[in-house]
Amino acid sequence: MSAPALSTLRLERDGELVSVVLERPRVHDAFDDVMIAEITEVFGRLASDAAARVVVLRSTGKHFCAGADLNWMRRVAEASEQENRADASALEHMFRTIARCPKPVVARVQGAALGGGAGLVAAADIAIASTAASFGFTEARLGILPAVIAPYVVRKVGQGPAQALFLTGSRFGASRALQLGLVHQVVEPDQLDEATAQTVGELLQCSPEAQARIKALLPRVANLTLQEASAHTTAEIASARASEQAKLGMAAFLAKKKPPWVAE
């Protein structure tokens, strides 16, 4: 059965790379309930797509994502608490589906990434931003709070910086985002595609099984003491060393050949 048609996104495939493109440029790629559902559905499918090795999350138009669509915000402002709980649950599920995708997710950020748009950046594994990009967790200025995205932002930048950014709602540039750890590389606008492609190329050099296991391991050990983490880490490395991909990778390394997951 073919996948349902998408109205707010576009998927582009280039070999083992899949680009998920936000495609609502008239509203600065802001999301509404339809886009939230489509992003969740797409990343859910990509999680089990053996042909997809790396996912790039990007957008059309001047900005990466302006957060919530104004018309959607008007609707939820008039909704009951129960209806808002359902909307919030769907939003949380979207971010969690992105963060838990076993494939590396790279955010390509141009222009503004505000509110939930900055949350998308935080949910990605790696973010590459243009020097023209800007960021902000502006929810408090609207009388709300960045609750759903908070775990992803805190995981990237730490509680202290997140608290200051959330409380002030201030906007900040790409260099500050790099300093905080929200993004991992900042380049000139005309170098954004090249930098993204270079990162994708580096990701494709690595074992997809190892990458999936790394993504699963880090949340489990992030808040444990060294002693508490030891049971997880020793079991993981022992299991990984015994895996077929590890045997093939080590054999290729010793023979000075490319491992089987690297295209010739």
N, C-alpha and C positions, 0 to 999 in steps of 0.2 A: 504494500500500500504506500502510495506517495505521501510525502509530508504535506501538511496543509499550507496553503498560500500565505505569505507574510505581507502585511500591509504597512508595517512601520520599520521593518528591517530588510536588509539585503544580504544574502550569503554569497561569498566569492570563494572559489576553490582554486588553489594553485599547487597542485601536487599534494603534499602532506600538510600544507598550510590552509586554514580556513579563516577568512575574515568575516566577522559579524559586524555589519555596518548599520549604525543607527541612521535612519533615513527620514527625518522630519525637519529638514533645514528651515522651513518657514517659522518653526517655533524653537529654533536653535537646538533641535534634537532633544527637547524636553520629553519626559516620558509621562504616559497616562496608563490607565489600566490595561489597555490593549498592548502597548509596548512592553509593559511589565510581564504580561502573560506570554508574549512572543519571545522575549529574552529568556525567560525561564524554560520554555519549551525547547528552544534551540540549544541552549547549553545542556539541558537534560539529554537531548539526542546526541550531542557531540561527545558526551562523557563515555558513551559506548560505541562510538564510531571508530572502528579500527583504522580507517583510512586517514583520519585526522590526527596529526601529531602535535601541532601548535595552533592556538587560536589567537588572532589579533582582534581586539575590540576597538573599533574606530567609528568615525561619524562623517557625514557629509556637511558641507556648509562651513561657515566661519568659526563655529564653536563646537566643542566636544559634546557637552550636554549641560543645559541650563537648569537641570534638576526637574522639578515637577511642572507639568503643563498647567497653565493658569486656569483653563476651563476645568481640568480635573480637580485642581485645588478648590475652585468655587463649589464644585459638587460635594467634595468631602467635607467642606466647611459647614454644609447644610445637613450632612448625614448624621445619623444617630451614632452613639458610642459603639453599639454593636456592629453597625455597618463599617465604621472606621476601624474597628478591630479586624474585620475581615480584610479590608484594604491593606492594613498594616501587615497582616500575616502574609498576604500575597507579595508585598514588597520585600519582606524579610526572606521569603522563600527564593525570590529572584537573586538577591545578593548571596545567599548561602549556596545556591546552585552554581553561580559563577566561581565563588571561592573554593568550592569542593570539586570542581571539574578536575579530573585526574590529568588533564592535558595542561601544559603551561599556557597561561593567559597573559597576553601582552596588551596593555592599553596604549594607544597612540593618541596623544592629547594635543590638540591645537585649540587656541581660543579659550573660552571660559569653561570651567568645570565647577559647577556650583551645587551646593546641597547634595542631593542624591547623585548628581553627576560626579562630584568629588568622591562620593561613596563608591561609584563604579571604579574609579581609579584605585581606591584603597582595596577593593575586593580582588583586583587583578594581582597576579604574581609579580609582574614587572611593568613599570610605567615609564614611557619615554615622552617627554614634553618639549614643545617648542618654546623658545624664549618669549614668545608672545602669549603663552598660556597664562591663565590666571585661575585662582582657586578660592573657594570660600565655603565655610559651613555657616550659612546665613540664616538658619532656621529660627534662632532666637529673636531676630529682628522682625519675624512674622508672628511671634508669640507661640511658636512651637519649638520642638527640640529635635536634634539629630539622633534620635534614639535607635532606630533600626540600623543605621550605618556605624554607630559608635563602636561596636566590637572590632570592626574592620579597620577603622581609623586608629583606635588605640593600639591595635596590634602592629600597625605600621609606624606610628610616630611616638607612642608612649602616652601615658595618662596625663602628665603635666602639660605638654604642648597641646594635646587635644582639648584639655579643659580650657586653656586660654583661648584657643581658636573658637571653641563652641560658645563660650560665654560672651565674647566680643562680636562674633559674627563677621569679623573683618576679612577683607579679601587680601590675598597675598600672591606674589608672583612665582614664576617657575624656579628661580634661584632659592627662594625660601622653601618651596616644596621639596627641592633637592636636599637642602640642609636638614629638613625634618625627616626625610626618608619616605615621604609620600610618593615621590617619583625617584627614579634611579639614574636617569640621564636627561640632560637638557641640551638641546642643539638648536641651531638657527632654523627658522621655518623651512628653508629650502633644503635642509639636510634631514628632515624628519623621516621621510620615507626611507632614505638610505640607512639611517641609524636603526630604524625598525627592522629593515631587512637583514642587517648585520646581526641583530639580536636573535631573530628567527633562525638565521643560519647557525649560530652558536648553539641554540636549543636543539636543533636537528642533529647535532653531533653526539648528543647524549642518548642513553638508553631510555626509551619511553617507559619501560617498566620501572626503572630506577627513579625517574622523575615522578611517576605516580606514587611510588612508595615514599619519596621525600615529602610530597605534599600531604600525605596522610600522617607521616610521622611527626612533623613539626608542631601541629596543633596539640598533639597528645603530650609532648614533652615541654612545651613552652613555659608552663607555670609550675613545673615540678622541680624539686631539689635534684642535685646530681645523683644522690642515692636513690631517690624515687624513680628517676628517669632511667637508671642503669638497666632495670629489667626490660624496659622497652627497647633501648638502644642495642643491647647485646643480642637480644632475640632477633631484631631486625637485621643486623649485619650478618649474623649467622645464616639466617634464612636467605638473605640476598646473595651471599657468597655461594650458596648451594643451588641457586637458580640457573636455568638454562641460559638466560641472557648474560649473566655474569660469566659463566664458563666461556661462552662465545666471545664476549668482550675481552676477557683476559687472554684468551688464545690469540685473538687478532692483534692485541697489543704486543704480545711476546713475539709474534711472527712479523711485526711491523706492517700489518695490513689494516684496512678499514674494517670496523665491526659491521655486522650485517644490517644494522639499522641506519647506516650512513649510505646515502645514494652514491653510486659511482659517477 
